[in-house]
Amino acid sequence: MTTLIEATVHPNLTLIVVVGVLIAAGTVLVLDRSLVRILLGLLLVGNGVSILYMVIAGEAGRPPFVGDTEPGEMSDPLPQAMVLTAIVISLATMGFLLALAYRLWQVSGTDDVPDDAEDARILDLASANETSSTYDPNVTPTTSSDESAEDSSS
């Protein structure tokens, strides 16, 4: 009868620092307005998370499908499958964002995401304390009971 050996995970500090730097740099790039920088940021975050999965998976072991291997000597296949799935998803996201950036470059000559015209119009109306031309005060509001209670209490 085999017994499960509880292995303690001792993560590599260098890899943890690399994960932190990749995710931090990716987050900074995602917050930019350029689609190419957003794409690079998403790739950095994806790679950082993939490395994090491999760090928390523990030390490498024997393949789980070869012979009569003790359970404590096998590597866990789940983190490896998660990383492969993350690679496929980031590849699809990269293709989509590259297509968006290329189309935006064709239309506007830049890859910066423009402000939404409707948002700018609503902001102008709000700053002037006016309502939209489509607002009808005779229409019954469709707010939930929680929103109605908050309005009546204030």
N, CA, C and O atoms as a DFTB+ gen file, in Angstrom:
616 C
 N C O
     1  1       0.844      -1.170       0.000
     2  2       0.000       0.000       0.000
     3  2       0.895       1.241       0.000
     4  3       1.848       1.341       0.773
     5  1       0.563       2.178      -0.885
     6  2       1.387       3.378      -0.991
     7  2       0.850       4.462      -0.070
     8  3      -0.354       4.571       0.159
     9  1       1.745       5.234       0.434
    10  2       1.352       6.358       1.275
    11  2       1.670       7.650       0.544
    12  3       2.652       7.739      -0.193
    13  1       0.839       8.630       0.757
    14  2       1.074       9.929       0.156
    15  2       2.125      10.673       0.960
    16  3       2.026      10.798       2.181
    17  1       3.110      11.153       0.269
    18  2       4.156      11.914       0.919
    19  2       3.817      13.389       0.740
    20  3       3.687      13.878      -0.382
    21  1       3.679      14.077       1.844
    22  2       3.368      15.500       1.766
    23  2       4.654      16.262       1.497
    24  3       5.571      16.284       2.318
    25  1       4.698      16.885       0.331
    26  2       5.883      17.660      -0.039
    27  2       5.631      19.128       0.257
    28  3       4.569      19.666      -0.053
    29  1       6.607      19.754       0.851
    30  2       6.494      21.187       1.076
    31  2       7.079      21.898      -0.133
    32  3       8.113      21.493      -0.664
    33  1       6.418      22.949      -0.557
    34  2       6.848      23.699      -1.721
    35  2       7.763      24.824      -1.262
    36  3       7.390      25.631      -0.410
    37  1       8.947      24.873      -1.824
    38  2       9.894      25.942      -1.551
    39  2      10.061      26.735      -2.840
    40  3      10.874      26.374      -3.690
    41  1       9.294      27.815      -2.991
    42  2       9.355      28.552      -4.255
    43  2      10.686      29.276      -4.435
    44  3      11.336      29.673      -3.468
    45  1      11.060      29.431      -5.663
    46  2      12.273      30.136      -6.023
    47  2      12.005      31.635      -5.924
    48  3      11.099      32.140      -6.586
    49  1      12.764      32.341      -5.122
    50  2      12.552      33.774      -4.893
    51  2      12.749      34.575      -6.180
    52  3      12.044      35.556      -6.416
    53  1      13.695      34.164      -7.001
    54  2      13.937      34.869      -8.260
    55  2      12.710      34.804      -9.161
    56  3      12.333      35.803      -9.774
    57  1      12.093      33.642      -9.241
    58  2      10.899      33.512     -10.080
    59  2       9.726      34.313      -9.515
    60  3       8.921      34.852     -10.276
    61  1       9.625      34.395      -8.202
    62  2       8.564      35.203      -7.596
    63  2       8.763      36.679      -7.944
    64  3       7.799      37.383      -8.246
    65  1      10.007      37.145      -7.901
    66  2      10.299      38.538      -8.264
    67  2       9.999      38.772      -9.748
    68  3       9.451      39.813     -10.111
    69  1      10.351      37.822     -10.593
    70  2      10.059      37.932     -12.031
    71  2       8.554      38.013     -12.251
    72  3       8.092      38.816     -13.062
    73  1       7.791      37.203     -11.548
    74  2       6.327      37.238     -11.663
    75  2       5.805      38.617     -11.268
    76  3       4.976      39.193     -11.972
    77  1       6.283      39.142     -10.155
    78  2       5.835      40.461      -9.702
    79  2       6.163      41.556     -10.703
    80  3       5.335      42.426     -10.971
    81  1       7.375      41.517     -11.258
    82  2       7.778      42.536     -12.230
    83  2       6.944      42.420     -13.504
    84  3       6.496      43.434     -14.041
    85  1       6.730      41.201     -13.994
    86  2       5.942      41.014     -15.213
    87  2       4.512      41.498     -15.034
    88  3       3.975      42.183     -15.904
    89  1       3.898      41.152     -13.926
    90  2       2.508      41.557     -13.705
    91  2       2.420      43.065     -13.479
    92  3       1.482      43.698     -13.961
    93  1       3.373      43.652     -12.760
    94  2       3.353      45.102     -12.527
    95  2       3.571      45.870     -13.832
    96  3       2.854      46.832     -14.110
    97  1       4.548      45.456     -14.630
    98  2       4.804      46.138     -15.898
    99  2       3.628      45.956     -16.851
   100  3       3.263      46.885     -17.572
   101  1       3.035      44.771     -16.858
   102  2       1.866      44.536     -17.704
   103  2       0.684      45.385     -17.294
   104  3      -0.046      45.887     -18.149
   105  1       0.485      45.553     -16.002
   106  2      -0.624      46.383     -15.524
   107  2      -0.425      47.839     -15.927
   108  3      -1.380      48.507     -16.321
   109  1       0.795      48.331     -15.832
   110  2       1.076      49.710     -16.249
   111  2       0.803      49.874     -17.740
   112  3       0.240      50.887     -18.153
   113  1       1.190      48.899     -18.550
   114  2       0.972      48.999     -19.995
   115  2      -0.503      48.876     -20.365
   116  3      -0.953      49.516     -21.316
   117  1      -1.258      48.071     -19.635
   118  2      -2.679      47.910     -19.939
   119  2      -3.442      49.209     -19.693
   120  3      -4.461      49.453     -20.339
   121  1      -2.972      50.036     -18.782
   122  2      -3.657      51.282     -18.451
   123  2      -3.383      52.401     -19.453
   124  3      -3.884      53.513     -19.284
   125  1      -2.600      52.127     -20.488
   126  2      -2.303      53.128     -21.518
   127  2      -3.418      53.149     -22.565
   128  3      -4.265      52.257     -22.587
   129  1      -3.418      54.163     -23.430
   130  2      -4.458      54.297     -24.450
   131  2      -4.064      53.666     -25.783
   132  3      -4.914      53.522     -26.661
   133  1      -2.815      53.292     -25.954
   134  2      -2.343      52.705     -27.194
   135  2      -2.674      51.208     -27.206
   136  3      -2.382      50.493     -26.248
   137  1      -3.286      50.743     -28.301
   138  2      -3.662      49.328     -28.376
   139  2      -2.446      48.408     -28.387
   140  3      -2.505      47.301     -27.854
   141  1      -1.342      48.856     -28.991
   142  2      -0.143      48.018     -29.010
   143  2       0.418      47.873     -27.597
   144  3       0.859      46.789     -27.216
   145  1       0.404      48.947     -26.823
   146  2       0.872      48.848     -25.435
   147  2      -0.074      48.007     -24.593
   148  3       0.371      47.270     -23.713
   149  1      -1.367      48.106     -24.849
   150  2      -2.330      47.249     -24.139
   151  2      -2.061      45.790     -24.470
   152  3      -2.108      44.931     -23.590
   153  1      -1.778      45.509     -25.744
   154  2      -1.463      44.146     -26.166
   155  2      -0.211      43.633     -25.457
   156  3      -0.203      42.517     -24.937
   157  1       0.832      44.437     -25.436
   158  2       2.055      44.021     -24.748
   159  2       1.811      43.828     -23.248
   160  3       2.360      42.907     -22.643
   161  1       0.991      44.694     -22.651
   162  2       0.670      44.545     -21.236
   163  2      -0.068      43.254     -20.946
   164  3       0.236      42.567     -19.971
   165  1      -1.043      42.917     -21.793
   166  2      -1.771      41.658     -21.591
   167  2      -0.858      40.451     -21.754
   168  3      -1.003      39.457     -21.041
   169  1       0.082      40.535     -22.690
   170  2       1.028      39.428     -22.856
   171  2       1.945      39.294     -21.637
   172  3       2.233      38.183     -21.192
   173  1       2.400      40.428     -21.103
   174  2       3.241      40.360     -19.904
   175  2       2.484      39.798     -18.710
   176  3       3.016      38.976     -17.964
   177  1       1.248      40.237     -18.529
   178  2       0.443      39.709     -17.413
   179  2       0.201      38.215     -17.599
   180  3       0.304      37.442     -16.647
   181  1      -0.123      37.807     -18.831
   182  2      -0.351      36.385     -19.099
   183  2       0.877      35.542     -18.829
   184  3       0.780      34.462     -18.247
   185  1       2.049      36.039     -19.256
   186  2       3.283      35.298     -18.991
   187  2       3.615      35.271     -17.504
   188  3       4.106      34.264     -16.995
   189  1       3.350      36.368     -16.810
   190  2       3.591      36.390     -15.368
   191  2       2.723      35.387     -14.628
   192  3       3.192      34.696     -13.723
   193  1       1.464      35.309     -15.011
   194  2       0.554      34.354     -14.367
   195  2       0.952      32.916     -14.717
   196  3       0.862      32.023     -13.875
   197  1       1.390      32.695     -15.951
   198  2       1.833      31.350     -16.331
   199  2       3.050      30.921     -15.515
   200  3       3.128      29.776     -15.071
   201  1       3.988      31.826     -15.318
   202  2       5.154      31.496     -14.490
   203  2       4.721      31.255     -13.050
   204  3       5.252      30.372     -12.376
   205  1       3.752      32.045     -12.578
   206  2       3.253      31.850     -11.213
   207  2       2.633      30.459     -11.049
   208  3       2.840      29.805     -10.027
   209  1       1.879      30.008     -12.048
   210  2       1.316      28.652     -11.992
   211  2       2.426      27.614     -11.871
   212  3       2.317      26.672     -11.086
   213  1       3.485      27.786     -12.642
   214  2       4.558      26.802     -12.600
   215  2       5.332      26.867     -11.284
   216  3       5.839      25.849     -10.812
   217  1       5.424      28.058     -10.691
   218  2       6.115      28.176      -9.398
   219  2       5.325      27.471      -8.306
   220  3       5.893      26.745      -7.491
   221  1       4.011      27.685      -8.291
   222  2       3.221      27.064      -7.225
   223  2       2.939      25.597      -7.493
   224  3       2.394      24.907      -6.631
   225  1       3.300      25.106      -8.674
   226  2       3.126      23.680      -8.961
   227  2       4.140      22.844      -8.206
   228  3       3.935      21.646      -8.011
   229  1       5.225      23.457      -7.781
   230  2       6.230      22.720      -7.025
   231  2       7.341      22.216      -7.924
   232  3       7.436      22.582      -9.095
   233  1       8.172      21.375      -7.354
   234  2       9.309      20.840      -8.094
   235  2       8.834      19.868      -9.160
   236  3       7.781      19.243      -9.033
   237  1       9.624      19.757     -10.200
   238  2       9.290      18.824     -11.276
   239  2       9.428      17.389     -10.773
   240  3      10.304      17.071      -9.968
   241  1       8.560      16.557     -11.259
   242  2       8.595      15.149     -10.874
   243  2       8.524      14.276     -12.102
   244  3       8.718      14.745     -13.224
   245  1       8.249      13.019     -11.891
   246  2       8.123      12.092     -13.010
   247  2       6.761      12.263     -13.647
   248  3       5.821      12.688     -12.974
   249  1       6.626      11.948     -14.913
   250  2       5.322      12.032     -15.564
   251  2       4.331      11.099     -14.889
   252  3       4.694       9.983     -14.518
   253  1       3.075      11.539     -14.722
   254  2       2.109      10.727     -13.990
   255  2       1.599       9.519     -14.766
   256  3       0.867       8.701     -14.209
   257  1       1.960       9.391     -16.011
   258  2       1.426       8.296     -16.812
   259  2       2.467       7.223     -17.120
   260  3       2.192       6.326     -17.916
   261  1       3.648       7.286     -16.517
   262  2       4.706       6.334     -16.810
   263  2       4.851       5.353     -15.654
   264  3       5.225       5.742     -14.547
   265  1       4.554       4.069     -15.913
   266  2       4.832       2.994     -14.971
   267  2       4.171       3.145     -13.618
   268  3       3.188       3.868     -13.455
   269  1       4.734       2.448     -12.663
   270  2       4.253       2.469     -11.290
   271  2       5.054       3.496     -10.496
   272  3       6.022       3.157      -9.815
   273  1       4.643       4.727     -10.592
   274  2       5.339       5.797      -9.901
   275  2       4.615       6.089      -8.597
   276  3       3.385       6.107      -8.546
   277  1       5.380       6.314      -7.559
   278  2       4.798       6.693      -6.274
   279  2       4.097       8.037      -6.421
   280  3       4.589       8.897      -7.151
   281  1       2.961       8.249      -5.751
   282  2       2.244       9.523      -5.880
   283  2       3.077      10.733      -5.472
   284  3       2.889      11.815      -6.029
   285  1       3.976      10.583      -4.531
   286  2       4.800      11.704      -4.108
   287  2       5.882      12.071      -5.112
   288  3       6.444      13.165      -5.049
   289  1       6.178      11.162      -6.040
   290  2       7.217      11.413      -7.038
   291  2       6.656      11.962      -8.346
   292  3       7.418      12.364      -9.225
   293  1       5.341      11.983      -8.481
   294  2       4.721      12.452      -9.723
   295  2       4.565      13.959      -9.724
   296  3       4.386      14.585      -8.679
   297  1       4.636      14.527     -10.909
   298  2       4.347      15.959     -11.025
   299  2       2.849      16.129     -11.251
   300  3       2.185      15.258     -11.813
   301  1       2.344      17.245     -10.811
   302  2       0.916      17.525     -10.935
   303  2       0.639      18.040     -12.348
   304  3       1.205      19.061     -12.738
   305  1      -0.209      17.373     -13.125
   306  2      -0.449      17.815     -14.500
   307  2      -1.406      19.009     -14.604
   308  3      -1.475      19.643     -15.657
   309  1      -2.134      19.323     -13.552
   310  2      -3.113      20.406     -13.631
   311  2      -2.488      21.773     -13.896
   312  3      -2.986      22.482     -14.770
   313  1      -1.426      22.189     -13.196
   314  2      -0.831      23.497     -13.517
   315  2      -0.296      23.564     -14.949
   316  3      -0.364      24.613     -15.590
   317  1       0.227      22.458     -15.445
   318  2       0.727      22.442     -16.814
   319  2      -0.418      22.612     -17.810
   320  3      -0.272      23.310     -18.813
   321  1      -1.544      21.981     -17.538
   322  2      -2.710      22.134     -18.408
   323  2      -3.254      23.555     -18.339
   324  3      -3.688      24.103     -19.352
   325  1      -3.232      24.154     -17.151
   326  2      -3.698      25.539     -17.014
   327  2      -2.806      26.493     -17.796
   328  3      -3.303      27.424     -18.429
   329  1      -1.497      26.271     -17.761
   330  2      -0.575      27.131     -18.502
   331  2      -0.790      26.970     -20.003
   332  3      -0.776      27.961     -20.734
   333  1      -0.983      25.762     -20.469
   334  2      -1.248      25.561     -21.896
   335  2      -2.539      26.250     -22.319
   336  3      -2.605      26.835     -23.401
   337  1      -3.551      26.186     -21.489
   338  2      -4.805      26.877     -21.783
   339  2      -4.600      28.385     -21.801
   340  3      -5.146      29.074     -22.662
   341  1      -3.821      28.901     -20.862
   342  2      -3.542      30.336     -20.823
   343  2      -2.772      30.786     -22.057
   344  3      -2.994      31.891     -22.552
   345  1      -1.876      29.953     -22.558
   346  2      -1.131      30.289     -23.771
   347  2      -2.069      30.393     -24.962
   348  3      -1.947      31.316     -25.768
   349  1      -2.995      29.465     -25.081
   350  2      -3.945      29.497     -26.197
   351  2      -4.847      30.728     -26.100
   352  3      -5.114      31.382     -27.108
   353  1      -5.313      31.041     -24.902
   354  2      -6.189      32.203     -24.735
   355  2      -5.429      33.492     -25.024
   356  3      -5.974      34.391     -25.665
   357  1      -4.182      33.603     -24.566
   358  2      -3.418      34.827     -24.837
   359  2      -3.084      34.951     -26.318
   360  3      -3.003      36.066     -26.832
   361  1      -2.889      33.838     -27.017
   362  2      -2.658      33.897     -28.459
   363  2      -3.898      34.405     -29.190
   364  3      -3.786      35.218     -30.107
   365  1      -5.072      33.935     -28.791
   366  2      -6.311      34.406     -29.411
   367  2      -6.542      35.884     -29.098
   368  3      -6.965      36.641     -29.971
   369  1      -6.268      36.297     -27.867
   370  2      -6.413      37.704     -27.492
   371  2      -5.443      38.571     -28.268
   372  3      -5.797      39.670     -28.695
   373  1      -4.220      38.088     -28.458
   374  2      -3.228      38.832     -29.219
   375  2      -3.680      39.020     -30.664
   376  3      -3.546      40.112     -31.216
   377  1      -4.210      37.975     -31.278
   378  2      -4.712      38.096     -32.644
   379  2      -5.850      39.093     -32.759
   380  3      -5.903      39.882     -33.702
   381  1      -6.761      39.054     -31.797
   382  2      -7.898      39.980     -31.815
   383  2      -7.435      41.423     -31.648
   384  3      -7.872      42.301     -32.392
   385  1      -6.557      41.678     -30.679
   386  2      -6.079      43.045     -30.456
   387  2      -5.221      43.545     -31.613
   388  3      -5.258      44.734     -31.931
   389  1      -4.452      42.667     -32.248
   390  2      -3.693      43.086     -33.418
   391  2      -4.625      43.473     -34.557
   392  3      -4.363      44.446     -35.264
   393  1      -5.700      42.733     -34.745
   394  2      -6.675      43.087     -35.779
   395  2      -7.341      44.421     -35.463
   396  3      -7.540      45.240     -36.361
   397  1      -7.689      44.650     -34.189
   398  2      -8.263      45.938     -33.798
   399  2      -7.287      47.081     -34.018
   400  3      -7.667      48.135     -34.527
   401  1      -6.034      46.880     -33.641
   402  2      -5.032      47.931     -33.806
   403  2      -4.803      48.237     -35.280
   404  3      -4.665      49.400     -35.659
   405  1      -4.764      47.204     -36.109
   406  2      -4.563      47.412     -37.548
   407  2      -5.733      48.170     -38.158
   408  3      -5.532      49.080     -38.962
   409  1      -6.940      47.807     -37.787
   410  2      -8.121      48.502     -38.314
   411  2      -8.170      49.948     -37.820
   412  3      -8.501      50.850     -38.589
   413  1      -7.850      50.177     -36.572
   414  2      -7.827      51.539     -36.051
   415  2      -6.752      52.363     -36.755
   416  3      -6.948      53.549     -37.021
   417  1      -5.608      51.729     -37.060
   418  2      -4.554      52.426     -37.794
   419  2      -5.031      52.792     -39.200
   420  3      -4.719      53.876     -39.694
   421  1      -5.785      51.897     -39.847
   422  2      -6.305      52.192     -41.184
   423  2      -7.303      53.342     -41.151
   424  3      -7.292      54.199     -42.034
   425  1      -8.158      53.365     -40.146
   426  2      -9.220      54.364     -40.083
   427  2      -8.694      55.719     -39.633
   428  3      -9.005      56.739     -40.248
   429  1      -7.889      55.740     -38.552
   430  2      -7.520      57.021     -37.960
   431  2      -6.041      57.381     -38.093
   432  3      -5.669      58.522     -37.821
   433  1      -5.197      56.450     -38.499
   434  2      -3.773      56.741     -38.625
   435  2      -3.020      56.662     -37.318
   436  3      -1.839      57.005     -37.269
   437  1      -3.668      56.221     -36.262
   438  2      -3.022      56.061     -34.956
   439  2      -3.600      54.827     -34.280
   440  3      -4.658      54.326     -34.662
   441  1      -2.885      54.347     -33.267
   442  2      -3.421      53.201     -32.529
   443  2      -3.941      53.602     -31.161
   444  3      -4.239      52.741     -30.333
   445  1      -4.055      54.900     -30.916
   446  2      -4.632      55.372     -29.657
   447  2      -6.149      55.225     -29.693
   448  3      -6.791      55.566     -30.687
   449  1      -6.709      54.721     -28.612
   450  2      -8.153      54.540     -28.528
   451  2      -8.797      55.905     -28.298
   452  3      -8.471      56.579     -27.322
   453  1      -9.707      56.324     -29.181
   454  2     -10.318      57.645     -29.015
   455  2     -11.383      57.636     -27.924
   456  3     -11.883      56.582     -27.531
   457  1     -11.720      58.837     -27.442
   458  2     -12.813      58.964     -26.495
   459  2     -14.122      58.665     -27.203
   460  3     -14.275      58.953     -28.390
   461  1     -15.057      58.093     -26.481
   462  2     -16.368      57.804     -27.036
   463  2     -17.156      59.112     -27.138
   464  3     -17.253      59.858     -26.164
   465  1     -17.717      59.388     -28.312
   466  2     -18.432      60.644     -28.530
   467  2     -19.673      60.737     -27.643
   468  3     -19.991      61.816     -27.143
   469  1     -20.365      59.640     -27.444
   470  2     -21.570      59.652     -26.610
   471  2     -21.219      59.947     -25.155
   472  3     -21.939      60.682     -24.479
   473  1     -20.117      59.378     -24.672
   474  2     -19.683      59.670     -23.304
   475  2     -19.342      61.145     -23.131
   476  3     -19.671      61.751     -22.111
   477  1     -18.682      61.717     -24.132
   478  2     -18.333      63.138     -24.052
   479  2     -19.594      64.008     -24.052
   480  3     -19.651      65.015     -23.346
   481  1     -20.604      63.623     -24.841
   482  2     -21.853      64.381     -24.892
   483  2     -22.583      64.317     -23.555
   484  3     -23.100      65.330     -23.083
   485  1     -22.629      63.146     -22.948
   486  2     -23.298      62.988     -21.654
   487  2     -22.541      63.756     -20.567
   488  3     -23.159      64.334     -19.673
   489  1     -21.213      63.764     -20.640
   490  2     -20.426      64.529     -19.675
   491  2     -20.713      66.027     -19.806
   492  3     -20.822      66.733     -18.802
   493  1     -20.832      66.505     -21.039
   494  2     -21.163      67.920     -21.240
   495  2     -22.544      68.248     -20.685
   496  3     -22.726      69.293     -20.061
   497  1     -23.521      67.364     -20.905
   498  2     -24.863      67.595     -20.368
   499  2     -24.852      67.589     -18.839
   500  3     -25.523      68.404     -18.205
   501  1     -24.097      66.680     -18.259
   502  2     -24.052      66.590     -16.802
   503  2     -23.375      67.818     -16.197
   504  3     -23.805      68.309     -15.153
   505  1     -22.339      68.308     -16.832
   506  2     -21.659      69.484     -16.279
   507  2     -22.521      70.740     -16.419
   508  3     -22.385      71.680     -15.636
   509  1     -23.424      70.754     -17.435
   510  2     -24.341      71.888     -17.597
   511  2     -25.638      71.683     -16.815
   512  3     -26.523      72.538     -16.848
   513  1     -25.756      70.539     -16.103
   514  2     -26.945      70.195     -15.324
   515  2     -28.209      70.176     -16.189
   516  3     -29.257      70.688     -15.797
   517  1     -28.078      69.568     -17.382
   518  2     -29.198      69.439     -18.311
   519  2     -29.508      67.966     -18.509
   520  3     -28.713      67.099     -18.147
   521  1     -30.679      67.689     -19.093
   522  2     -31.057      66.315     -19.400
   523  2     -30.957      66.087     -20.901
   524  3     -30.899      67.032     -21.687
   525  1     -30.940      64.850     -21.272
   526  2     -30.864      64.478     -22.679
   527  2     -32.172      64.794     -23.380
   528  3     -33.222      64.889     -22.744
   529  1     -32.103      64.956     -24.694
   530  2     -33.318      65.230     -25.462
   531  2     -34.233      64.003     -25.510
   532  3     -35.419      64.124     -25.813
   533  1     -33.689      62.839     -25.215
   534  2     -34.502      61.619     -25.221
   535  2     -35.160      61.344     -23.872
   536  3     -35.938      60.397     -23.754
   537  1     -34.863      62.154     -22.852
   538  2     -35.446      61.947     -21.528
   539  2     -36.901      62.399     -21.524
   540  3     -37.222      63.512     -21.941
   541  1     -37.780      61.511     -21.044
   542  2     -39.204      61.826     -20.949
   543  2     -39.620      61.694     -19.483
   544  3     -39.613      60.585     -18.950
   545  1     -39.982      62.797     -18.816
   546  2     -40.336      62.709     -17.395
   547  2     -41.650      61.973     -17.153
   548  3     -41.934      61.614     -16.011
   549  1     -42.458      61.736     -18.178
   550  2     -43.736      61.047     -18.007
   551  2     -43.598      59.526     -18.012
   552  3     -44.562      58.821     -17.712
   553  1     -42.441      59.023     -18.340
   554  2     -42.226      57.581     -18.388
   555  2     -41.925      57.080     -16.974
   556  3     -41.165      57.703     -16.232
   557  1     -42.531      55.947     -16.614
   558  2     -42.316      55.355     -15.296
   559  2     -40.889      54.815     -15.229
   560  3     -40.469      54.069     -16.114
   561  1     -40.140      55.185     -14.188
   562  2     -38.764      54.691     -14.100
   563  2     -38.726      53.184     -13.861
   564  3     -39.642      52.607     -13.276
   565  1     -37.660      52.571     -14.322
   566  2     -37.499      51.118     -14.194
   567  2     -36.413      50.768     -13.193
   568  3     -35.753      49.738     -13.328
   569  1     -36.223      51.609     -12.195
   570  2     -35.192      51.332     -11.203
   571  2     -35.643      50.226     -10.263
   572  3     -36.836      49.963     -10.110
   573  1     -34.676      49.594      -9.647
   574  2     -35.009      48.520      -8.713
   575  2     -35.466      49.121      -7.390
   576  3     -35.335      50.325      -7.172
   577  1     -35.997      48.293      -6.518
   578  2     -36.486      48.756      -5.226
   579  2     -35.351      49.303      -4.369
   580  3     -35.567      50.230      -3.588
   581  1     -34.126      48.740      -4.498
   582  2     -32.988      49.230      -3.727
   583  2     -32.642      50.655      -4.136
   584  3     -32.367      51.496      -3.279
   585  1     -32.653      50.936      -5.443
   586  2     -32.339      52.279      -5.902
   587  2     -33.423      53.257      -5.485
   588  3     -33.121      54.398      -5.138
   589  1     -34.701      52.825      -5.513
   590  2     -35.793      53.695      -5.099
   591  2     -35.692      54.016      -3.618
   592  3     -35.968      55.146      -3.214
   593  1     -35.300      53.042      -2.795
   594  2     -35.169      53.261      -1.357
   595  2     -34.041      54.252      -1.068
   596  3     -34.166      55.100      -0.185
   597  1     -32.935      54.141      -1.819
   598  2     -31.827      55.070      -1.619
   599  2     -32.236      56.487      -1.991
   600  3     -31.850      57.443      -1.318
   601  1     -33.031      56.633      -3.079
   602  2     -33.474      57.965      -3.499
   603  2     -34.403      58.591      -2.486
   604  3     -34.315      59.792      -2.232
   605  1     -35.299      57.801      -1.894
   606  2     -36.272      58.360      -0.948
   607  2     -35.626      58.705       0.391
   608  3     -36.098      59.600       1.091
   609  1     -34.539      57.997       0.757
   610  2     -33.894      58.278       2.040
   611  2     -33.006      59.516       1.976
   612  3     -32.723      60.117       3.012
   613  1     -32.567      59.904       0.808
   614  2     -31.681      61.070       0.734
   615  2     -32.381      62.325       0.348
   616  3     -31.752      63.378       0.250
